[in-house]
């Protein structure tokens, strides 16, 4: 289980031009060579995911395992469900068509109608495309250079070389886990956290007994010292906001649920490093993606069919 070097969160929006939308649709379309019998393996709200889609995702999304592919597909469905809730008026659609027509003309790709017909994009998908673009514009706004500068100034320790040493206990529960399983796992970790905070068990012993991260058995959950960008944002936000010897509440990341204990803190220079803007952008967009997925998950229960 790698917690380090995974700062880039779920790819939520990207450059959602018409071309990107076409590529995304192609990525969801099964190829002609592999067509197993289609069986629903998960549902996200009213949407379904089939074993065929999982196999295609293994190839198209470079997933290492079927579970990795399912995790990515569930996140994709959660984002799509969220996007359907974004307001989209007739004026929004008209403005989008005008802008897209102008871009296609400038690129010498014909009219919008010709472009969509050639790529077999039904007109019924235009409202969802407009909603995606509105969300993308919001993401670009919160990750603008000015917004990132403000974020860096508000959180200097994230960017100045400050390091925290921490241990954690992880109970694995990926995005592709059912709502029922996630609730059960969270409650299990809450019980472990309560025992640790009450002094019934030492943190390191609890990590050795329960953590699904290799660090549990090898070092009592100790991850060593790390700068902010070396961990996924929710983990680092929690760790960097704690005092030495504090134990966190439940922290959710793409790997599952954690409790964290900070054991040491080394202050940095107080000045942002040369990659501060890049790191800030990853953090801000990662947080934006996580927020959308969390809000969508609350309204669209995930069910896994074994």
Long-range contacts (C-beta under 8 A, 24 or more apart in sequence): 1-170, 1-172, 1-212, 1-213, 1-214, 1-255, 3-168, 3-170, 3-213, 3-223, 3-231, 3-232, 3-235, 3-253, 3-255, 4-223, 4-226, 4-230, 4-231, 5-230, 6-231, 6-232, 6-254, 7-229, 7-230, 7-231, 7-232, 7-233, 7-279, 7-282, 7-283, 7-286, 8-282, 8-286, 9-232, 9-233, 9-254, 9-282, 9-285, 9-286, 9-287, 9-289, 9-290, 10-72, 10-75, 10-79, 10-175, 10-254, 10-289, 10-290, 10-293, 11-289, 12-79, 12-139, 12-285, 12-288, 12-289, 12-292, 13-132, 13-135, 13-136, 13-139, 14-136, 15-136, 16-129, 16-132, 16-133, 16-135, 16-136, 17-103, 18-100, 18-103, 18-104, 18-112, 18-115, 18-129, 21-121, 21-129, 21-132, 22-119, 22-121, 25-119, 25-121, 27-60, 27-61, 28-53, 28-56, 29-56, 30-55, 30-56, 31-56, 31-59, 40-305, 41-70, 41-304, 41-305, 42-70, 42-73, 42-74, 42-176, 42-178, 42-302, 42-303, 42-304, 42-305, 43-302, 43-303, 43-305, 44-74, 44-77, 44-78, 44-81, 44-300, 44-301, 44-302, 45-77, 45-81, 45-299, 45-300, 45-301, 46-300, 47-77, 47-80, 47-81, 47-300, 49-73, 49-74, 49-77, 67-174, 67-176, 68-174, 70-174, 70-176, 70-304, 71-174, 71-175, 71-176, 71-254, 72-175, 73-176, 74-175, 74-176, 74-302, 75-175, 75-293, 77-300, 78-175, 78-292, 78-293, 78-296, 78-297, 78-300, 78-302, 79-289, 79-292, 79-293, 79-296, 80-128, 81-296, 81-299, 81-300, 82-292, 82-293, 82-295, 82-296, 83-128, 83-131, 83-132, 83-135, 84-128, 84-131, 86-131, 86-134, 86-135, 88-127, 88-130, 88-131, 88-134, 92-130, 92-134, 93-126, 93-127, 93-130, 96-126, 96-129, 96-130, 96-133, 97-126, 135-292, 139-285, 139-288, 142-284, 142-285, 142-288, 143-281, 143-284, 143-285, 143-288, 145-277, 147-284, 148-277, 148-280, 148-281, 148-284, 149-277, 151-280, 151-283, 151-284, 152-272, 152-276, 152-277, 152-280, 156-268, 156-270, 156-271, 156-272, 157-228, 157-240, 157-267, 157-268, 158-228, 158-229, 158-236, 158-240, 158-279, 158-280, 158-283, 159-228, 159-272, 159-273, 159-276, 159-279, 159-280, 160-268, 160-269, 160-270, 160-271, 160-272, 160-273, 161-227, 161-268, 161-269, 161-273, 162-227, 162-228, 162-240, 162-265, 162-266, 162-267, 162-268, 163-225, 163-226, 163-227, 163-265, 163-266, 163-268, 164-225, 164-226, 164-236, 164-239, 164-240, 164-242, 164-262, 164-264, 164-265, 164-266, 165-222, 165-223, 165-224, 165-225, 165-226, 165-262, 165-263, 165-264, 165-265, 166-222, 166-223, 166-226, 166-239, 166-260, 166-261, 166-262, 166-263, 167-203, 167-204, 167-207, 167-215, 167-219, 167-220, 167-221, 167-222, 167-223, 167-260, 167-261, 167-263, 168-207, 168-211, 168-213, 168-215, 168-221, 168-223, 168-235, 168-258, 168-259, 168-260, 168-261, 169-193, 169-196, 169-203, 169-206, 169-207, 169-210, 169-211, 169-213, 169-216, 169-221, 169-258, 169-259, 170-211, 170-212, 170-213, 170-216, 170-255, 170-256, 170-257, 170-258, 171-210, 171-211, 171-212, 171-256, 171-257, 171-258, 172-212, 172-255, 172-256, 173-256, 173-257, 174-254, 174-255, 174-256, 175-254, 175-293, 176-302, 176-304, 177-302, 177-304, 178-301, 178-302, 178-303, 178-304, 179-297, 179-301, 179-302, 179-303, 180-303, 181-304, 182-302, 185-256, 185-257, 186-250, 186-257, 189-250, 189-257, 189-258, 189-259, 190-250, 192-259, 193-247, 193-249, 193-250, 193-259, 196-247, 196-259, 197-247, 203-247, 203-261, 212-256, 213-255, 221-261, 222-263, 225-264, 225-266, 228-279, 228-283, 229-275, 229-279, 229-282, 229-283, 232-286, 233-282, 233-283, 233-286, 233-287, 233-290, 234-290, 235-260, 252-294
